[in-house]
Amino acid sequence: MEQPKRENIDQYIATFPVETQKLLQQIRETVHKAVPVAKEIISYSTSTFKHRYAEDQIH
């Protein structure tokens, strides 16, 4: 069964149980503190943080 397309990380996080959402939000905040210029995208149906070049990604 195909999952609905998520347009952003907020939509991606919202698909998880509340406790998991809290953990994912903490990870998101940690990444932004470590790499403030990272851009949030959805790639391969999962949350991704992209930094400058395509090879610099965190899934």
Backbone torsions as a table, in degrees:
resi	resn	phi	psi	omega
1	MET	NA	127.5	-178.2
2	GLU	-78.1	136.1	179.2
3	GLN	-80.4	149.9	176.0
4	PRO	-64.8	147.2	-179.4
5	LYS	-70.8	132.1	176.4
6	ARG	-99.8	134.1	-177.5
7	GLU	-90.0	-21.5	-177.6
8	ASN	-154.2	174.1	-175.3
9	ILE	-70.1	-31.2	176.2
10	ASP	-59.4	-43.8	178.1
11	GLN	-65.3	-40.2	178.4
12	TYR	-61.1	-49.6	-178.9
13	ILE	-62.5	-36.4	-177.6
14	ALA	-63.5	-15.5	-178.5
15	THR	-81.2	-7.7	-176.9
16	PHE	-99.6	161.0	174.1
17	PRO	-58.7	155.8	-174.4
18	VAL	-53.8	-44.6	-178.8
19	GLU	-63.8	-39.0	177.4
20	THR	-68.3	-38.0	177.4
21	GLN	-58.3	-41.5	179.3
22	LYS	-61.7	-43.4	179.2
23	LEU	-66.1	-43.2	179.1
24	LEU	-63.5	-37.5	177.5
25	GLN	-65.8	-38.0	177.3
26	GLN	-64.4	-41.6	177.6
27	ILE	-63.1	-43.9	179.2
28	ARG	-58.1	-47.0	179.7
29	GLU	-64.3	-39.3	178.9
30	THR	-63.3	-43.9	178.3
31	VAL	-61.6	-44.5	-179.3
32	HIS	-65.7	-31.8	176.1
33	LYS	-70.2	-39.0	-178.3
34	ALA	-76.6	-35.6	-177.3
35	VAL	-136.0	78.3	-173.9
36	PRO	-59.4	-24.2	-178.5
37	VAL	-89.6	0.8	-179.7
38	ALA	-63.3	137.3	178.8
39	LYS	-97.9	133.5	177.9
40	GLU	-85.0	129.5	175.4
41	ILE	-141.9	166.7	170.1
42	ILE	-104.5	124.6	-179.7
43	SER	-138.1	131.7	-177.0
44	TYR	54.3	38.9	176.7
45	SER	64.5	21.4	178.2
46	THR	-137.3	162.1	179.2
47	SER	-68.4	140.7	-177.3
48	THR	-142.9	142.4	173.8
49	PHE	-113.6	122.5	-176.9
50	LYS	-109.2	135.1	-180.0
51	HIS	-126.4	112.3	176.1
52	ARG	57.4	-62.3	-172.9
53	TYR	-117.9	153.6	-177.4
54	ALA	-56.1	-32.6	-177.8
55	GLU	-78.0	-11.6	178.0
56	ASP	-95.0	80.0	-177.0
57	GLN	-131.2	148.6	173.5
58	ILE	-120.6	121.5	177.7
59	HIS	-104.0	NA	NA
